């Protein structure tokens, strides 16, 4: 078993490139962990070639062993691989921030207009 997997990205990735990717991923990755992991694989391994297939699968295997949401853990770990602590913090934050903002916006709409017929129809069918 070969556990000597390089921790270096396949090519140098600037912090700005990584930041833009994590923002994009946060906004398009609704649909659960399988979809989020598939998007990360397609973008980071196949399209951008920031990680090798071996490095990605190695990281995914570790994240699947840990308790908790593996897609978020994978994003944090890949962010850490690319830019250490700062990269991990940014990747983890931007991975959940758009979803959190959406839920908070819906909460505000419901709190302000929840008794109206239109909003009740939208929320309850």
Phi and psi in radians as a Rosetta constraint file:
Dihedral C 1 N 2 CA 2 C 2 CIRCULARHARMONIC -1.667 0.35
Dihedral N 2 CA 2 C 2 N 3 CIRCULARHARMONIC 1.894 0.35
Dihedral C 2 N 3 CA 3 C 3 CIRCULARHARMONIC -1.832 0.35
Dihedral N 3 CA 3 C 3 N 4 CIRCULARHARMONIC 0.099 0.35
Dihedral C 3 N 4 CA 4 C 4 CIRCULARHARMONIC -1.549 0.35
Dihedral N 4 CA 4 C 4 N 5 CIRCULARHARMONIC 1.252 0.35
Dihedral C 4 N 5 CA 5 C 5 CIRCULARHARMONIC -1.689 0.35
Dihedral N 5 CA 5 C 5 N 6 CIRCULARHARMONIC 2.197 0.35
Dihedral C 5 N 6 CA 6 C 6 CIRCULARHARMONIC -1.042 0.35
Dihedral N 6 CA 6 C 6 N 7 CIRCULARHARMONIC 2.396 0.35
Dihedral C 6 N 7 CA 7 C 7 CIRCULARHARMONIC -1.601 0.35
Dihedral N 7 CA 7 C 7 N 8 CIRCULARHARMONIC -0.008 0.35
Dihedral C 7 N 8 CA 8 C 8 CIRCULARHARMONIC -1.458 0.35
Dihedral N 8 CA 8 C 8 N 9 CIRCULARHARMONIC 2.483 0.35
Dihedral C 8 N 9 CA 9 C 9 CIRCULARHARMONIC -1.112 0.35
Dihedral N 9 CA 9 C 9 N 10 CIRCULARHARMONIC 2.756 0.35
Dihedral C 9 N 10 CA 10 C 10 CIRCULARHARMONIC -1.101 0.35
Dihedral N 10 CA 10 C 10 N 11 CIRCULARHARMONIC -0.549 0.35
Dihedral C 10 N 11 CA 11 C 11 CIRCULARHARMONIC -2.516 0.35
Dihedral N 11 CA 11 C 11 N 12 CIRCULARHARMONIC 2.785 0.35
Dihedral C 11 N 12 CA 12 C 12 CIRCULARHARMONIC -1.193 0.35
Dihedral N 12 CA 12 C 12 N 13 CIRCULARHARMONIC 2.291 0.35
Dihedral C 12 N 13 CA 13 C 13 CIRCULARHARMONIC -2.052 0.35
Dihedral N 13 CA 13 C 13 N 14 CIRCULARHARMONIC 2.183 0.35
Dihedral C 13 N 14 CA 14 C 14 CIRCULARHARMONIC -1.266 0.35
Dihedral N 14 CA 14 C 14 N 15 CIRCULARHARMONIC 2.765 0.35
Dihedral C 14 N 15 CA 15 C 15 CIRCULARHARMONIC -1.100 0.35
Dihedral N 15 CA 15 C 15 N 16 CIRCULARHARMONIC -0.652 0.35
Dihedral C 15 N 16 CA 16 C 16 CIRCULARHARMONIC -1.102 0.35
Dihedral N 16 CA 16 C 16 N 17 CIRCULARHARMONIC -0.726 0.35
Dihedral C 16 N 17 CA 17 C 17 CIRCULARHARMONIC -1.076 0.35
Dihedral N 17 CA 17 C 17 N 18 CIRCULARHARMONIC -0.795 0.35
Dihedral C 17 N 18 CA 18 C 18 CIRCULARHARMONIC -1.124 0.35
Dihedral N 18 CA 18 C 18 N 19 CIRCULARHARMONIC -0.745 0.35
Dihedral C 18 N 19 CA 19 C 19 CIRCULARHARMONIC -1.018 0.35
Dihedral N 19 CA 19 C 19 N 20 CIRCULARHARMONIC -0.829 0.35
Dihedral C 19 N 20 CA 20 C 20 CIRCULARHARMONIC -1.095 0.35
Dihedral N 20 CA 20 C 20 N 21 CIRCULARHARMONIC -0.662 0.35
Dihedral C 20 N 21 CA 21 C 21 CIRCULARHARMONIC -1.118 0.35
Dihedral N 21 CA 21 C 21 N 22 CIRCULARHARMONIC -0.788 0.35
Dihedral C 21 N 22 CA 22 C 22 CIRCULARHARMONIC -1.176 0.35
Dihedral N 22 CA 22 C 22 N 23 CIRCULARHARMONIC -0.596 0.35
Dihedral C 22 N 23 CA 23 C 23 CIRCULARHARMONIC -1.087 0.35
Dihedral N 23 CA 23 C 23 N 24 CIRCULARHARMONIC -0.858 0.35
Dihedral C 23 N 24 CA 24 C 24 CIRCULARHARMONIC -1.039 0.35
Dihedral N 24 CA 24 C 24 N 25 CIRCULARHARMONIC -0.814 0.35
Dihedral C 24 N 25 CA 25 C 25 CIRCULARHARMONIC -1.061 0.35
Dihedral N 25 CA 25 C 25 N 26 CIRCULARHARMONIC -0.717 0.35
Dihedral C 25 N 26 CA 26 C 26 CIRCULARHARMONIC -1.056 0.35
Dihedral N 26 CA 26 C 26 N 27 CIRCULARHARMONIC -0.613 0.35
Dihedral C 26 N 27 CA 27 C 27 CIRCULARHARMONIC -1.458 0.35
Dihedral N 27 CA 27 C 27 N 28 CIRCULARHARMONIC -0.423 0.35
Dihedral C 27 N 28 CA 28 C 28 CIRCULARHARMONIC -1.890 0.35
Dihedral N 28 CA 28 C 28 N 29 CIRCULARHARMONIC -0.021 0.35
Dihedral C 28 N 29 CA 29 C 29 CIRCULARHARMONIC -1.791 0.35
Dihedral N 29 CA 29 C 29 N 30 CIRCULARHARMONIC 0.730 0.35
Dihedral C 29 N 30 CA 30 C 30 CIRCULARHARMONIC -1.410 0.35
Dihedral N 30 CA 30 C 30 N 31 CIRCULARHARMONIC 2.620 0.35
Dihedral C 30 N 31 CA 31 C 31 CIRCULARHARMONIC 2.155 0.35
Dihedral N 31 CA 31 C 31 N 32 CIRCULARHARMONIC 0.149 0.35
Dihedral C 31 N 32 CA 32 C 32 CIRCULARHARMONIC 1.723 0.35
Dihedral N 32 CA 32 C 32 N 33 CIRCULARHARMONIC 2.947 0.35
Dihedral C 32 N 33 CA 33 C 33 CIRCULARHARMONIC -1.127 0.35
Dihedral N 33 CA 33 C 33 N 34 CIRCULARHARMONIC -0.622 0.35
Dihedral C 33 N 34 CA 34 C 34 CIRCULARHARMONIC -1.080 0.35
Dihedral N 34 CA 34 C 34 N 35 CIRCULARHARMONIC -0.770 0.35
Dihedral C 34 N 35 CA 35 C 35 CIRCULARHARMONIC -1.180 0.35
Dihedral N 35 CA 35 C 35 N 36 CIRCULARHARMONIC -0.707 0.35
Dihedral C 35 N 36 CA 36 C 36 CIRCULARHARMONIC -1.132 0.35
Dihedral N 36 CA 36 C 36 N 37 CIRCULARHARMONIC -0.754 0.35
Dihedral C 36 N 37 CA 37 C 37 CIRCULARHARMONIC -1.154 0.35
Dihedral N 37 CA 37 C 37 N 38 CIRCULARHARMONIC -0.688 0.35
Dihedral C 37 N 38 CA 38 C 38 CIRCULARHARMONIC -1.102 0.35
Dihedral N 38 CA 38 C 38 N 39 CIRCULARHARMONIC -0.712 0.35
Dihedral C 38 N 39 CA 39 C 39 CIRCULARHARMONIC -1.120 0.35
Dihedral N 39 CA 39 C 39 N 40 CIRCULARHARMONIC -0.783 0.35
Dihedral C 39 N 40 CA 40 C 40 CIRCULARHARMONIC -1.041 0.35
Dihedral N 40 CA 40 C 40 N 41 CIRCULARHARMONIC -0.754 0.35
Dihedral C 40 N 41 CA 41 C 41 CIRCULARHARMONIC -1.108 0.35
Dihedral N 41 CA 41 C 41 N 42 CIRCULARHARMONIC -0.853 0.35
Dihedral C 41 N 42 CA 42 C 42 CIRCULARHARMONIC -1.044 0.35
Dihedral N 42 CA 42 C 42 N 43 CIRCULARHARMONIC -0.802 0.35
Dihedral C 42 N 43 CA 43 C 43 CIRCULARHARMONIC -1.301 0.35
Dihedral N 43 CA 43 C 43 N 44 CIRCULARHARMONIC -0.803 0.35
Dihedral C 43 N 44 CA 44 C 44 CIRCULARHARMONIC -1.467 0.35
Dihedral N 44 CA 44 C 44 N 45 CIRCULARHARMONIC -0.563 0.35
Dihedral C 44 N 45 CA 45 C 45 CIRCULARHARMONIC -1.711 0.35
Dihedral N 45 CA 45 C 45 N 46 CIRCULARHARMONIC -0.918 0.35
Dihedral C 45 N 46 CA 46 C 46 CIRCULARHARMONIC -1.425 0.35
Dihedral N 46 CA 46 C 46 N 47 CIRCULARHARMONIC -0.854 0.35
Dihedral C 46 N 47 CA 47 C 47 CIRCULARHARMONIC -1.465 0.35
Dihedral N 47 CA 47 C 47 N 48 CIRCULARHARMONIC -0.967 0.35
Dihedral C 47 N 48 CA 48 C 48 CIRCULARHARMONIC -1.541 0.35
Dihedral N 48 CA 48 C 48 N 49 CIRCULARHARMONIC -0.382 0.35
Dihedral C 48 N 49 CA 49 C 49 CIRCULARHARMONIC 1.016 0.35
Dihedral N 49 CA 49 C 49 N 50 CIRCULARHARMONIC 0.698 0.35
Dihedral C 49 N 50 CA 50 C 50 CIRCULARHARMONIC -1.373 0.35
Dihedral N 50 CA 50 C 50 N 51 CIRCULARHARMONIC -0.453 0.35
Dihedral C 50 N 51 CA 51 C 51 CIRCULARHARMONIC -2.318 0.35
Dihedral N 51 CA 51 C 51 N 52 CIRCULARHARMONIC 2.640 0.35
Dihedral C 51 N 52 CA 52 C 52 CIRCULARHARMONIC -1.392 0.35
Dihedral N 52 CA 52 C 52 N 53 CIRCULARHARMONIC 2.813 0.35
Dihedral C 52 N 53 CA 53 C 53 CIRCULARHARMONIC -1.013 0.35
Dihedral N 53 CA 53 C 53 N 54 CIRCULARHARMONIC -0.754 0.35
Dihedral C 53 N 54 CA 54 C 54 CIRCULARHARMONIC -1.094 0.35
Dihedral N 54 CA 54 C 54 N 55 CIRCULARHARMONIC -0.765 0.35
Dihedral C 54 N 55 CA 55 C 55 CIRCULARHARMONIC -1.140 0.35
Dihedral N 55 CA 55 C 55 N 56 CIRCULARHARMONIC -0.734 0.35
Dihedral C 55 N 56 CA 56 C 56 CIRCULARHARMONIC -1.100 0.35
Dihedral N 56 CA 56 C 56 N 57 CIRCULARHARMONIC -0.843 0.35
Dihedral C 56 N 57 CA 57 C 57 CIRCULARHARMONIC -1.147 0.35
Dihedral N 57 CA 57 C 57 N 58 CIRCULARHARMONIC -0.623 0.35
Dihedral C 57 N 58 CA 58 C 58 CIRCULARHARMONIC -1.072 0.35
Dihedral N 58 CA 58 C 58 N 59 CIRCULARHARMONIC -0.815 0.35
Dihedral C 58 N 59 CA 59 C 59 CIRCULARHARMONIC -1.123 0.35
Dihedral N 59 CA 59 C 59 N 60 CIRCULARHARMONIC -0.753 0.35
Dihedral C 59 N 60 CA 60 C 60 CIRCULARHARMONIC -1.089 0.35
Dihedral N 60 CA 60 C 60 N 61 CIRCULARHARMONIC -0.728 0.35
Dihedral C 60 N 61 CA 61 C 61 CIRCULARHARMONIC -1.059 0.35
Dihedral N 61 CA 61 C 61 N 62 CIRCULARHARMONIC -0.747 0.35
Dihedral C 61 N 62 CA 62 C 62 CIRCULARHARMONIC -1.095 0.35
Dihedral N 62 CA 62 C 62 N 63 CIRCULARHARMONIC -0.754 0.35
Dihedral C 62 N 63 CA 63 C 63 CIRCULARHARMONIC -1.156 0.35
Dihedral N 63 CA 63 C 63 N 64 CIRCULARHARMONIC -0.561 0.35
Dihedral C 63 N 64 CA 64 C 64 CIRCULARHARMONIC -1.281 0.35
Dihedral N 64 CA 64 C 64 N 65 CIRCULARHARMONIC -0.396 0.35
Dihedral C 64 N 65 CA 65 C 65 CIRCULARHARMONIC -1.324 0.35
Dihedral N 65 CA 65 C 65 N 66 CIRCULARHARMONIC -0.482 0.35
Dihedral C 65 N 66 CA 66 C 66 CIRCULARHARMONIC -1.415 0.35
Dihedral N 66 CA 66 C 66 N 67 CIRCULARHARMONIC 2.586 0.35
Dihedral C 66 N 67 CA 67 C 67 CIRCULARHARMONIC -1.240 0.35
Dihedral N 67 CA 67 C 67 N 68 CIRCULARHARMONIC 2.611 0.35
Dihedral C 67 N 68 CA 68 C 68 CIRCULARHARMONIC 1.916 0.35
Dihedral N 68 CA 68 C 68 N 69 CIRCULARHARMONIC -3.066 0.35
Dihedral C 68 N 69 CA 69 C 69 CIRCULARHARMONIC -1.316 0.35
Dihedral N 69 CA 69 C 69 N 70 CIRCULARHARMONIC 1.902 0.35
Dihedral C 69 N 70 CA 70 C 70 CIRCULARHARMONIC -1.160 0.35
Dihedral N 70 CA 70 C 70 N 71 CIRCULARHARMONIC -0.535 0.35
Dihedral C 70 N 71 CA 71 C 71 CIRCULARHARMONIC -1.153 0.35
Dihedral N 71 CA 71 C 71 N 72 CIRCULARHARMONIC -0.748 0.35
Dihedral C 71 N 72 CA 72 C 72 CIRCULARHARMONIC -1.189 0.35
Dihedral N 72 CA 72 C 72 N 73 CIRCULARHARMONIC -0.708 0.35
Dihedral C 72 N 73 CA 73 C 73 CIRCULARHARMONIC -1.078 0.35
Dihedral N 73 CA 73 C 73 N 74 CIRCULARHARMONIC -0.697 0.35
Dihedral C 73 N 74 CA 74 C 74 CIRCULARHARMONIC -1.123 0.35
Dihedral N 74 CA 74 C 74 N 75 CIRCULARHARMONIC -0.742 0.35
Dihedral C 74 N 75 CA 75 C 75 CIRCULARHARMONIC -1.064 0.35
Dihedral N 75 CA 75 C 75 N 76 CIRCULARHARMONIC -0.790 0.35
Dihedral C 75 N 76 CA 76 C 76 CIRCULARHARMONIC -1.102 0.35
Dihedral N 76 CA 76 C 76 N 77 CIRCULARHARMONIC -0.777 0.35
Dihedral C 76 N 77 CA 77 C 77 CIRCULARHARMONIC -1.127 0.35
Dihedral N 77 CA 77 C 77 N 78 CIRCULARHARMONIC -0.754 0.35
Dihedral C 77 N 78 CA 78 C 78 CIRCULARHARMONIC -1.157 0.35
Dihedral N 78 CA 78 C 78 N 79 CIRCULARHARMONIC -0.703 0.35
Dihedral C 78 N 79 CA 79 C 79 CIRCULARHARMONIC -1.015 0.35
Dihedral N 79 CA 79 C 79 N 80 CIRCULARHARMONIC -0.711 0.35
Dihedral C 79 N 80 CA 80 C 80 CIRCULARHARMONIC -1.150 0.35
Dihedral N 80 CA 80 C 80 N 81 CIRCULARHARMONIC -0.721 0.35
Dihedral C 80 N 81 CA 81 C 81 CIRCULARHARMONIC -1.036 0.35
Dihedral N 81 CA 81 C 81 N 82 CIRCULARHARMONIC -0.696 0.35
Dihedral C 81 N 82 CA 82 C 82 CIRCULARHARMONIC -1.369 0.35
Dihedral N 82 CA 82 C 82 N 83 CIRCULARHARMONIC -0.683 0.35
Dihedral C 82 N 83 CA 83 C 83 CIRCULARHARMONIC -2.528 0.35
Dihedral N 83 CA 83 C 83 N 84 CIRCULARHARMONIC 0.521 0.35
Dihedral C 83 N 84 CA 84 C 84 CIRCULARHARMONIC 0.936 0.35
Dihedral N 84 CA 84 C 84 N 85 CIRCULARHARMONIC -2.462 0.35
Dihedral C 84 N 85 CA 85 C 85 CIRCULARHARMONIC -1.063 0.35
Dihedral N 85 CA 85 C 85 N 86 CIRCULARHARMONIC -0.784 0.35
Dihedral C 85 N 86 CA 86 C 86 CIRCULARHARMONIC -1.055 0.35
Dihedral N 86 CA 86 C 86 N 87 CIRCULARHARMONIC -0.729 0.35
Dihedral C 86 N 87 CA 87 C 87 CIRCULARHARMONIC -1.143 0.35
Dihedral N 87 CA 87 C 87 N 88 CIRCULARHARMONIC -0.713 0.35
Dihedral C 87 N 88 CA 88 C 88 CIRCULARHARMONIC -1.137 0.35
Dihedral N 88 CA 88 C 88 N 89 CIRCULARHARMONIC -0.739 0.35
Dihedral C 88 N 89 CA 89 C 89 CIRCULARHARMONIC -1.123 0.35
Dihedral N 89 CA 89 C 89 N 90 CIRCULARHARMONIC -0.770 0.35
Dihedral C 89 N 90 CA 90 C 90 CIRCULARHARMONIC -1.153 0.35
Dihedral N 90 CA 90 C 90 N 91 CIRCULARHARMONIC -0.797 0.35
Dihedral C 90 N 91 CA 91 C 91 CIRCULARHARMONIC -1.072 0.35
Dihedral N 91 CA 91 C 91 N 92 CIRCULARHARMONIC -0.796 0.35
Dihedral C 91 N 92 CA 92 C 92 CIRCULARHARMONIC -1.128 0.35
Dihedral N 92 CA 92 C 92 N 93 CIRCULARHARMONIC -0.716 0.35
Dihedral C 92 N 93 CA 93 C 93 CIRCULARHARMONIC -1.188 0.35
Dihedral N 93 CA 93 C 93 N 94 CIRCULARHARMONIC -0.840 0.35
Dihedral C 93 N 94 CA 94 C 94 CIRCULARHARMONIC -1.248 0.35
Dihedral N 94 CA 94 C 94 N 95 CIRCULARHARMONIC -0.358 0.35
Dihedral C 94 N 95 CA 95 C 95 CIRCULARHARMONIC -1.197 0.35
Dihedral N 95 CA 95 C 95 N 96 CIRCULARHARMONIC -0.629 0.35
Dihedral C 95 N 96 CA 96 C 96 CIRCULARHARMONIC -1.807 0.35
Dihedral N 96 CA 96 C 96 N 97 CIRCULARHARMONIC -0.339 0.35
Dihedral C 96 N 97 CA 97 C 97 CIRCULARHARMONIC -1.047 0.35
Dihedral N 97 CA 97 C 97 N 98 CIRCULARHARMONIC -0.804 0.35
Dihedral C 97 N 98 CA 98 C 98 CIRCULARHARMONIC -1.076 0.35
Dihedral N 98 CA 98 C 98 N 99 CIRCULARHARMONIC -0.719 0.35
Dihedral C 98 N 99 CA 99 C 99 CIRCULARHARMONIC -1.120 0.35
Dihedral N 99 CA 99 C 99 N 100 CIRCULARHARMONIC -0.735 0.35
Dihedral C 99 N 100 CA 100 C 100 CIRCULARHARMONIC -1.098 0.35
Dihedral N 100 CA 100 C 100 N 101 CIRCULARHARMONIC -0.766 0.35
Dihedral C 100 N 101 CA 101 C 101 CIRCULARHARMONIC -1.093 0.35
Dihedral N 101 CA 101 C 101 N 102 CIRCULARHARMONIC -0.684 0.35
Dihedral C 101 N 102 CA 102 C 102 CIRCULARHARMONIC -1.108 0.35
Dihedral N 102 CA 102 C 102 N 103 CIRCULARHARMONIC -0.798 0.35
Dihedral C 102 N 103 CA 103 C 103 CIRCULARHARMONIC -1.130 0.35
Dihedral N 103 CA 103 C 103 N 104 CIRCULARHARMONIC -0.707 0.35
Dihedral C 103 N 104 CA 104 C 104 CIRCULARHARMONIC -1.139 0.35
Dihedral N 104 CA 104 C 104 N 105 CIRCULARHARMONIC -0.678 0.35
Dihedral C 104 N 105 CA 105 C 105 CIRCULARHARMONIC -1.124 0.35
Dihedral N 105 CA 105 C 105 N 106 CIRCULARHARMONIC -0.751 0.35
Dihedral C 105 N 106 CA 106 C 106 CIRCULARHARMONIC -1.111 0.35
Dihedral N 106 CA 106 C 106 N 107 CIRCULARHARMONIC -0.634 0.35
Dihedral C 106 N 107 CA 107 C 107 CIRCULARHARMONIC -1.101 0.35
Dihedral N 107 CA 107 C 107 N 108 CIRCULARHARMONIC -0.745 0.35
Dihedral C 107 N 108 CA 108 C 108 CIRCULARHARMONIC -1.145 0.35
Dihedral N 108 CA 108 C 108 N 109 CIRCULARHARMONIC -0.719 0.35
Dihedral C 108 N 109 CA 109 C 109 CIRCULARHARMONIC -1.059 0.35
Dihedral N 109 CA 109 C 109 N 110 CIRCULARHARMONIC -0.800 0.35
Dihedral C 109 N 110 CA 110 C 110 CIRCULARHARMONIC -1.158 0.35
Dihedral N 110 CA 110 C 110 N 111 CIRCULARHARMONIC -0.717 0.35
Dihedral C 110 N 111 CA 111 C 111 CIRCULARHARMONIC -1.133 0.35
Dihedral N 111 CA 111 C 111 N 112 CIRCULARHARMONIC -0.667 0.35
Dihedral C 111 N 112 CA 112 C 112 CIRCULARHARMONIC -1.437 0.35
Dihedral N 112 CA 112 C 112 N 113 CIRCULARHARMONIC -0.632 0.35
Dihedral C 112 N 113 CA 113 C 113 CIRCULARHARMONIC -2.231 0.35
Dihedral N 113 CA 113 C 113 N 114 CIRCULARHARMONIC 0.321 0.35
Dihedral C 113 N 114 CA 114 C 114 CIRCULARHARMONIC -1.094 0.35
Dihedral N 114 CA 114 C 114 N 115 CIRCULARHARMONIC -0.374 0.35
Dihedral C 114 N 115 CA 115 C 115 CIRCULARHARMONIC -1.570 0.35
Dihedral N 115 CA 115 C 115 N 116 CIRCULARHARMONIC -0.113 0.35
Dihedral C 115 N 116 CA 116 C 116 CIRCULARHARMONIC -1.368 0.35
Dihedral N 116 CA 116 C 116 N 117 CIRCULARHARMONIC 2.653 0.35
Dihedral C 116 N 117 CA 117 C 117 CIRCULARHARMONIC -1.097 0.35
Dihedral N 117 CA 117 C 117 N 118 CIRCULARHARMONIC -0.716 0.35
Dihedral C 117 N 118 CA 118 C 118 CIRCULARHARMONIC -1.090 0.35
Dihedral N 118 CA 118 C 118 N 119 CIRCULARHARMONIC -0.849 0.35
Dihedral C 118 N 119 CA 119 C 119 CIRCULARHARMONIC -1.182 0.35
Dihedral N 119 CA 119 C 119 N 120 CIRCULARHARMONIC -0.688 0.35
Dihedral C 119 N 120 CA 120 C 120 CIRCULARHARMONIC -1.085 0.35
Dihedral N 120 CA 120 C 120 N 121 CIRCULARHARMONIC -0.675 0.35
Dihedral C 120 N 121 CA 121 C 121 CIRCULARHARMONIC -1.132 0.35
Dihedral N 121 CA 121 C 121 N 122 CIRCULARHARMONIC -0.694 0.35
Dihedral C 121 N 122 CA 122 C 122 CIRCULARHARMONIC -1.170 0.35
Dihedral N 122 CA 122 C 122 N 123 CIRCULARHARMONIC -0.708 0.35
Dihedral C 122 N 123 CA 123 C 123 CIRCULARHARMONIC -1.459 0.35
Dihedral N 123 CA 123 C 123 N 124 CIRCULARHARMONIC -0.566 0.35
Dihedral C 123 N 124 CA 124 C 124 CIRCULARHARMONIC -2.010 0.35
Dihedral N 124 CA 124 C 124 N 125 CIRCULARHARMONIC -0.045 0.35
